[in-house]
Amino acid sequence: MKTKEQILKTALKFFLQKGFYNVSMSMIAKELRISKPAIYHHFQNKDAMVEGVLDYSTEKMEIWSEKYFANLGSGEDFIERLFQAIPIYKNVELVLLNETVETYLYSYNDLLIILSKYKPDLKLKISEYLKLRRQVFEKNIRRAQDEHFIRPDLQPSRLAKLIHTIIEGSTFICELDPSLKVNVISNEMYQVLRKLLER
């Protein structure tokens, strides 16, 4: 029998390849060469599987984040590393699916937007995850202020929202405009922000 993780990973990949509304439990069962009841053993219905996909994706990103942000020397290091991650966030599907090269019709951010409109509970779940990310940003902003890297007059919670918006916005415009080089954009955004934040 296929594992729950294999089902979730296949569902996520299909959502990105074909679009959320075009994926059925039957398609996933066929791809994995299992029966539909084998999927229903793990998930009562498609909605339950979708929640599982969100939990799976969140967990994968948390594991990635722990490794990526490990052994940082300061709050300033965290913020710089955060901006260096913009190319990774642009192609976060590759982190979630353990792949190196793949082209999907939909991005993971596309999927999050679709799911947030599909069901209010999912919108709340996605929103809570994003709030947790900003709390991590805020904690490291406070740390950078304590280290006298960031001006003390800036409110950490507002600055966390600004940084989050810059990062998400950068991935969005680089996705839509192929003339923009994501590595260049990430460095430029960090250099501009650094000048604004420094004491």
DAFEN-V890751 format. One record per residue. N is the residue number from 1. RES is the residue in one letter. PHI is phi in radians with two decimals (none if undefined). Layout:
n={N,N}
res={RES,RES}
phi={PHI,PHI}
This chain:
n={1,2,3,4,5,6,7,8,9,10,11,12,13,14,15,16,17,18,19,20,21,22,23,24,25,26,27,28,29,30,31,32,33,34,35,36,37,38,39,40,41,42,43,44,45,46,47,48,49,50,51,52,53,54,55,56,57,58,59,60,61,62,63,64,65,66,67,68,69,70,71,72,73,74,75,76,77,78,79,80,81,82,83,84,85,86,87,88,89,90,91,92,93,94,95,96,97,98,99,100,101,102,103,104,105,106,107,108,109,110,111,112,113,114,115,116,117,118,119,120,121,122,123,124,125,126,127,128,129,130,131,132,133,134,135,136,137,138,139,140,141,142,143,144,145,146,147,148,149,150,151,152,153,154,155,156,157,158,159,160,161,162,163,164,165,166,167,168,169,170,171,172,173,174,175,176,177,178,179,180,181,182,183,184,185,186,187,188,189,190,191,192,193,194,195,196,197,198,199}
res={M,K,T,K,E,Q,I,L,K,T,A,L,K,F,F,L,Q,K,G,F,Y,N,V,S,M,S,M,I,A,K,E,L,R,I,S,K,P,A,I,Y,H,H,F,Q,N,K,D,A,M,V,E,G,V,L,D,Y,S,T,E,K,M,E,I,W,S,E,K,Y,F,A,N,L,G,S,G,E,D,F,I,E,R,L,F,Q,A,I,P,I,Y,K,N,V,E,L,V,L,L,N,E,T,V,E,T,Y,L,Y,S,Y,N,D,L,L,I,I,L,S,K,Y,K,P,D,L,K,L,K,I,S,E,Y,L,K,L,R,R,Q,V,F,E,K,N,I,R,R,A,Q,D,E,H,F,I,R,P,D,L,Q,P,S,R,L,A,K,L,I,H,T,I,I,E,G,S,T,F,I,C,E,L,D,P,S,L,K,V,N,V,I,S,N,E,M,Y,Q,V,L,R,K,L,L,E,R}
phi={none,-1.21,-1.39,-1.02,-1.12,-1.11,-1.13,-1.14,-1.13,-1.15,-1.06,-1.05,-1.07,-1.14,-1.02,-1.34,-1.38,-1.94,1.70,-0.90,-1.27,-1.70,-1.87,-2.06,-1.08,-1.09,-1.10,-1.17,-1.06,-1.11,-1.06,-1.54,1.04,-2.30,-1.48,-1.02,-1.01,-1.15,-1.27,-1.15,-1.08,-1.70,-2.34,-1.12,-2.80,-1.10,-1.05,-1.14,-1.18,-1.09,-1.06,-1.10,-1.09,-1.12,-1.09,-1.05,-1.12,-1.08,-1.11,-1.09,-1.21,-1.13,-1.11,-1.07,-1.07,-1.02,-1.26,-1.14,-1.72,-1.22,1.03,-1.48,-1.46,-2.79,-1.14,-1.08,-1.03,-1.07,-1.14,-1.10,-1.13,-1.06,-1.24,-1.13,-1.45,-0.94,-1.06,-1.25,-1.10,-1.10,-2.08,-1.09,-1.00,-1.20,-1.20,-1.17,-1.91,0.97,-2.07,-1.81,-2.39,-2.85,-2.09,-2.00,-1.16,-2.07,-1.56,-1.12,-1.12,-0.99,-1.10,-1.07,-1.14,-1.06,-1.16,-1.18,-1.60,-1.25,-2.67,-0.97,-1.08,-1.23,-1.06,-1.11,-1.09,-1.12,-1.07,-1.14,-1.11,-1.13,-1.11,-1.10,-1.08,-1.15,-1.11,-1.14,-1.02,-1.05,-1.02,-1.33,-1.17,-1.06,-1.07,-1.13,-1.19,-1.08,-1.51,1.16,-1.56,-1.86,-0.93,-1.27,-1.42,-1.54,-1.37,-0.97,-1.16,-1.22,-1.14,-1.07,-1.15,-1.11,-1.08,-1.04,-1.15,-1.09,-1.15,-1.12,-1.13,-1.12,-1.13,-1.17,-1.21,-1.24,-1.20,-1.52,-2.04,-1.15,-1.29,-1.51,-1.63,-1.08,-1.14,-1.18,-1.03,-1.08,-1.21,-1.07,-1.09,-1.15,-1.12,-1.12,-1.08,-1.02,-1.11,-1.30,-1.55,-1.08,-1.22}
